[in-house]
Every structure is written in structure tokens, then in C-alpha cells.
Amino acid sequence: MSIDTDFNETLNPTASQQPTPGQQRILVIEDNADMREFLQRILKRRGYGYLGAVDGAEGMALALAERPDLILMDLALPVLDGYEATRLLKANPEFAATPIVAVTAHARIVDQERAIESGCDAYISKPYSLRQLFELIEQFLPPAA
């Protein structure tokens, strides 16, 4: 796994399996099943609702149907890559204000610039620590209860 998990935090072990009304929901668009499962566990433990998709096309459909509060977007995705999925979502007025964070192994400056040009509001490269991830999420969403 490409995440530094040494972040010492208090997690909510009773987080709901389904987003509850009013709960902030994060859509994770990630083709790696292990990474999706890991992010699902840590987001739920932090009190966020979780939605997951395996490729850019599925992620777009889920975003349109569920209207998440924030999207964590892998960039190297099958079917429709994260750059194009971000462009298409941000072109929709209903998603212009929805934060999209590029979460990717593409760590070069040119990759970061391309992600931002595509419409991503922020960028984090793998490997990252949980502290970095949650600090970035909390820039856009207040901490979940």
C-alpha cells in the first residue's frame, strides 16, 4: 500500500456503513480495489459518508446521482481518465463548486499542473500520510462529527 499509516488519531469505530442524512459524503474514484477499501475504512472512521467508483465513467455517473460533498479523484483510471472526468464534472454548473482532489501516483510538477488545469481544486501524490490527506480534506469540508 502506498500510504503512510503512522498517523495517530482517534477514530470513530461505530461509523455507519451507509451515509446518514446530513453526513458529509466523499466520492472516491479509484481503480485499485485495495486502495478503495482502505479509504472507505478510514473515511468512515472519521465520520464521513463514503461512495466509491472503479473508473471515471462510473465515478461521473455516481457523482451525478449522489451529489457528493467532495471527490477524491485518481488520475490514471480506465474507461475515462481522471483528467477528463474532472473536466466534464467541472463543466456542469452543479459541480463547479464541488471540490475535486487529485489523488495520484503521478508526482511530477507537470502532472500537478495538468490536474489543476483540468479543474482539480487540489492535488496530493502517493505516497501520502493520513495527516496530509485529512488536512487537505478539511480545507474543503469541516471535520466530520
FIDOTOR-392900 format. One record per residue (C-alpha): residue number from 1; residue in three letters; chain; x, y, z. Coordinates in steps of 0.05 Angstrom, whole numbers. Layout:
REC  tikol  kolnu  zavo      px      py      pz
REC    NUM    ALA     A       X       Y       Z
...
END
This chain:
REC  tikol  kolnu  zavo      px      py      pz
REC      1    MET     A       0       0       0
REC      2    SER     A      27      69     -17
REC      3    ILE     A       2     107      44
REC      4    ASP     A      39     123     108
REC      5    THR     A      -8      97     161
REC      6    ASP     A      31     120     222
REC      7    PHE     A     -18     176     235
REC      8    ASN     A     -40     171     308
REC      9    GLU     A    -112     195     313
REC     10    THR     A    -176     178     348
REC     11    LEU     A    -223     143     300
REC     12    ASN     A    -297     131     306
REC     13    PRO     A    -305      55     305
REC     14    THR     A    -381      59     302
REC     15    ALA     A    -385      99     237
REC     16    SER     A    -446      80     196
REC     17    GLN     A    -439      35     135
REC     18    GLN     A    -488      80      97
REC     19    PRO     A    -484     156      94
REC     20    THR     A    -534     185     142
REC     21    PRO     A    -577     246     126
REC     22    GLY     A    -534     309     134
REC     23    GLN     A    -469     269     135
REC     24    GLN     A    -414     296      90
REC     25    ARG     A    -403     248      33
REC     26    ILE     A    -337     236      -3
REC     27    LEU     A    -335     201     -70
REC     28    VAL     A    -271     161     -82
REC     29    ILE     A    -258     147    -155
REC     30    GLU     A    -201      97    -154
REC     31    ASP     A    -188      35    -196
REC     32    ASN     A    -146      -1    -143
REC     33    ALA     A    -194     -43    -100
REC     34    ASP     A    -147     -46     -40
REC     35    MET     A    -140      30     -40
REC     36    ARG     A    -215      39     -46
REC     37    GLU     A    -226      -8      13
REC     38    PHE     A    -173      27      54
REC     39    LEU     A    -201      96      40
REC     40    GLN     A    -271      72      54
REC     41    ARG     A    -249      47     123
REC     42    ILE     A    -211     109     143
REC     43    LEU     A    -263     158     117
REC     44    LYS     A    -319     122     153
REC     45    ARG     A    -278     120     216
REC     46    ARG     A    -270     195     211
REC     47    GLY     A    -346     203     205
REC     48    TYR     A    -352     216     131
REC     49    GLY     A    -401     181      85
REC     50    TYR     A    -367     140      31
REC     51    LEU     A    -384     129     -42
REC     52    GLY     A    -337      90     -88
REC     53    ALA     A    -326      81    -162
REC     54    VAL     A    -276      40    -203
REC     55    ASP     A    -267      84    -264
REC     56    GLY     A    -281     155    -288
REC     57    ALA     A    -346     139    -324
REC     58    GLU     A    -375     103    -263
REC     59    GLY     A    -350     159    -219
REC     60    MET     A    -384     212    -261
REC     61    ALA     A    -450     174    -260
REC     62    LEU     A    -446     165    -185
REC     63    ALA     A    -429     238    -175
REC     64    LEU     A    -489     260    -217
REC     65    ALA     A    -535     213    -179
REC     66    GLU     A    -510     224    -108
REC     67    ARG     A    -481     295    -107
REC     68    PRO     A    -422     283     -61
REC     69    ASP     A    -392     339     -19
REC     70    LEU     A    -321     324     -43
REC     71    ILE     A    -289     279     -94
REC     72    LEU     A    -222     243     -87
REC     73    MET     A    -202     230    -160
REC     74    ASP     A    -148     183    -183
REC     75    LEU     A    -120     208    -249
REC     76    ALA     A     -98     143    -283
REC     77    LEU     A    -166     110    -290
REC     78    PRO     A    -194      61    -340
REC     79    VAL     A    -253      78    -387
REC     80    LEU     A    -248     153    -373
REC     81    ASP     A    -186     181    -341
REC     82    GLY     A    -189     228    -281
REC     83    TYR     A    -168     289    -321
REC     84    GLU     A    -226     283    -369
REC     85    ALA     A    -276     262    -315
REC     86    THR     A    -256     325    -276
REC     87    ARG     A    -263     369    -338
REC     88    LEU     A    -332     342    -352
REC     89    LEU     A    -356     348    -280
REC     90    LYS     A    -329     419    -272
REC     91    ALA     A    -363     439    -337
REC     92    ASN     A    -430     421    -304
REC     93    PRO     A    -454     483    -265
REC     94    GLU     A    -479     436    -210
REC     95    PHE     A    -408     413    -196
REC     96    ALA     A    -370     478    -207
REC     97    ALA     A    -364     488    -131
REC     98    THR     A    -355     414    -113
REC     99    PRO     A    -282     405     -91
REC    100    ILE     A    -244     353    -131
REC    101    VAL     A    -178     330    -103
REC    102    ALA     A    -130     293    -148
REC    103    VAL     A    -101     234    -110
REC    104    THR     A     -48     201    -154
REC    105    ALA     A      19     167    -161
REC    106    HIS     A      36     217    -215
REC    107    ALA     A      82     261    -174
REC    108    ARG     A     116     306    -224
REC    109    ILE     A     102     381    -225
REC    110    VAL     A      75     374    -296
REC    111    ASP     A      24     323    -270
REC    112    GLN     A       2     371    -215
REC    113    GLU     A      -4     428    -265
REC    114    ARG     A     -45     385    -312
REC    115    ALA     A     -91     363    -255
REC    116    ILE     A    -103     436    -234
REC    117    GLU     A    -114     456    -307
REC    118    SER     A    -166     400    -314
REC    119    GLY     A    -205     431    -256
REC    120    CYS     A    -179     396    -195
REC    121    ASP     A    -181     441    -134
REC    122    ALA     A    -122     408    -100
REC    123    TYR     A     -71     353    -111
REC    124    ILE     A     -38     301     -67
REC    125    SER     A      12     249     -92
REC    126    LYS     A      22     179     -67
REC    127    PRO     A      53     161     -20
REC    128    TYR     A      19     208      28
REC    129    SER     A       6     206     103
REC    130    LEU     A     -63     204     132
REC    131    ARG     A     -48     270     165
REC    132    GLN     A     -35     302      97
REC    133    LEU     A     -98     271      68
REC    134    PHE     A    -144     295     124
REC    135    GLU     A    -112     364     127
REC    136    LEU     A    -128     370      53
REC    137    ILE     A    -199     344      60
REC    138    GLU     A    -211     392     118
REC    139    GLN     A    -191     451      75
REC    140    PHE     A    -256     438      37
REC    141    LEU     A    -300     404      89
REC    142    PRO     A    -303     419     163
REC    143    PRO     A    -284     359     206
REC    144    ALA     A    -339     307     208
REC    145    ALA     A    -372     295     275
END
